């Protein structure tokens, strides 16, 4: 499912350093970095506005994916 969503939104083309890991069912995607020390943070960004610098354009949701999920993924 995730590879299909990443292909649909052309994430590799528009934001090659990022991967789409989910969405809010309202047009906003949840993105994580593909590589590097900041791979546990999650950022929200509109799926119609995907760009290379997701961190600057989007909203940081958490810096710790595991803890965020354990807490029920609050926003």
N, C-alpha and C positions, 0 to 999 in steps of 0.2 A: 504494500500500500504506500509506504513512504517513497520508494523510488518513483512510483507513478505520479504522486503529487509533486515531487521535485521536478519531474519531466514536464508535467502540465504547466507549471508556473515558471519553467525555464530558469530555475534557480542557478544551475551550473553556468548559464550564460550571463545572467544579470548580477549574481552575487556568488562568484566561484569559491570564495573562502567560507561560505555558509551552507547549512543544510536545513531544510524545512522539516521539523520534527512533529508538527501538529498544527491545528488551527482552532479557532474559537467558534466555528460554524457561522461566523458573521462577516467573513472577508478579511480577517486578520490572521496572519501566520505566526507561528512560534518558531524561531530560528536559533540555531546553535552554530558555533564555529566548527569547521571541519577538523582543524588541527590547532595545536598550540596550547599554551597554558590556560587560556580562557575558555576551554571547551565545556565547562560546567554551567556557564551563564546562559540564560534564555532571554531573548528579546522578542517583543511584539512589533510587527510591521504589517501594514496593509498589503495584501497580496497583489494589488494593482499597482503598487509602488516599490517593487523589489529593486534594490540598487546595491552596488558593491559594498557600501559602508552601512550595513544594517545597524550597527551599534550607534552610529551618529543619527541616522534617520528614524530609528525605532525607539521603543521604550524598553528599558531593561526591567525584566520581571523579577529575576533572581540571579544570584551569583553561585548558587548551589542547587543544581537540578535535583539531586537526591533528597535533600531536606525539603525542597519545595513540593515535590511529589508526595513525600511522606506527610506533609501538612495538608494534603488535599488540593494542591495547586491553586492556592488563593490568589486573587487579583486585587 
